[in-house]
Amino acid sequence: MKALTLNEVCDPPKFAIEDAPMPVAQKGEAVVRMAAAGLNHRELWIVKGQYPGMALPATLGADGAGKVASVGPGGDDALVGQDVVLYPGLDWGDDPQYPAAQFGLLGMPGPGTIAEYICVPVQNIFPRPAHLDPLQAAALPLATLTAWRGLVTKAGLKSGERLLITGVGGGVAVQALALASAMGAETWVTSGSDDTIAWAEAHGAAGGVNYNKEKWGKELASLAGPIDAVFDGAPASGYPQYGRALAMGARVVIYGSTAGMAFPVNAPELFLKNLKIMGTNVGNIEEFSAMLDFVNEHKLTPEVERVFPFDEAADAIAFLGEGHSLGKVMIEIAPEAG
């Protein structure tokens, strides 16, 4: 089979579509013929050698959808031929609150989805939502699961609450907007682009502010009023602005650090307002199942920015790093597998 393989970290990185061994399902496993794969910023970190526990060569990609090609000995043959989407995690562990030390993702350290075939544990395959095509389904896993866990498990977001989503053009933030809108939250956003803010308002946001303005936090407080929950991937630049706009008992969920590692917190503000600041990453398999149920119920469709053919997968990663602006960057591997 063919797979997008990273062999060496250098500048430019050495990755290309290459021949790879055909996977064979063992007991408790299934081989899936991939129809489509989605990109995340972790692929950029991996090709730059900035991902913990790097082990090369490796097939890239954590997001994917396709059709079950085979199951291991003793497996359910009825699964063969089913259209599926893949849970991107491996070995979460027994505690639903946080992943175990051995937890990992497809595409590093697990096998990657940007390949013609992948072998995964049977519990990682879920029926593809009927209203989504393979490309749309493959856009769901990592970004939407991260958003779901952040909004539901961590923030406990309720209908009618005011939510702030920072950096709404990113894949996780875009999915958070879709989920929050369907949940009935009054959602506010930030972006460095007025056009992206306008897009968000057309897709359920109550309004937004441009974070390139010097004191955008004051504008947010004036427009939105007290914020009940925040979903933030860049707290180093965001928290100093929106901190004073937080309501009593507000919950701040941090899922990334794209603007820097540290951010200042005003201690009296923290305890006097009874704020909660929480971290989150990815999600467990039960949360993935609940997220898919919600997507099915509300017929949510992920935002896809651009689709690349399989033989241009390397170009797709370059586009993610240089030209990406809103939604998911996708790779179509085998349309007939959908």
C-alpha positions, 0 to 999 in steps of 0.5 A: 500500500501507499502511505505518507511517511516522515523519514527524517526531521530536517529543513525542509522535512523529508516526507513523501508518499511511499510504499508501506507494508499492508497491515494485517488485523490481529485479534481485536483489530480491524483494517480500514481502507481509508477514504479521507484524512484530515490534518491538524496542527500536530502534523506541523509540529511532527514534521518540524520535530517538535512533538514529544516521543518522536519515533521515525519513520512514521505515517502521519495523520490522526483523523480519518474515515473509510470502510472496514476491509477486514477484521482479526481472528474471532472478529465480527465479520458484519463490520466488513464493508461498513462506513466508519470514522475513527476515534483518534486515541489509543490507550486512554486508561481507566480514569475518565478525567485525564489520559494515562501516561501511555495514551497516544494518538494515531499518526504518532505514536500509532499508525497514521490515517494518511495511508491507503489502509490502517489497522486499529483496535475494533473499539476505535471504529464508529459508524460514519454519521449518515448525513456526512460524506467521508471528507466531512466525517474525517474532519470531525475526530480530533478537533471536534472531540477536543471541543466537545470535551472542553465545552461539555466535560470541562466547562459544563456549558449550558444553554443561554450561557455566554461563551467566548471562543478565542481564535475562531478561524482554527479547526478546534475553535470552528468546531467549538462554535458549531457545538456551542451554537447547537447547545444554545449558548450565546457565543462570542468570538475573537479573531485577527480577521474581521472577515472571519468574525463576520463568517462566525456571526453568519454561523451562530456567533452573537458577535466578535472582536478583533484581537489585533486591537490594543484593548479588545477586552474592554470592547468585548466586555462592553458588547457581551457583558459578563462571560460565563465560560471561555474556550481558549487555545492561546491564553498567553495573549488572550487571558490578560484581555478577557480576564476582567470580563469574566462573570462570577464562577466563570470557567476558563478551559485551555486547550492550547498554547499557540501564543506562548507558554505562560500567562498572568492570572490576577490572584484576587480576581481568581478567588473573589470571582471563584473562577475555574481555570482548567486544561484539556486535551483530546478526549476519551472514547466515551466522549467521542461516542457522545460527540458523534451522537450530538453531531448526528442529532443536530446534523452538524457538518464540519467546515472544510476549507480545502481538499487535496488529492492523496498524491498532493498530501505533502502540499496539504501540510505545507498549505496548513502551515502557510495558507490555512485560514478557516476550517479543516484541510483535508486529503482525499485518499480513495473516494470509492472507499466511502 
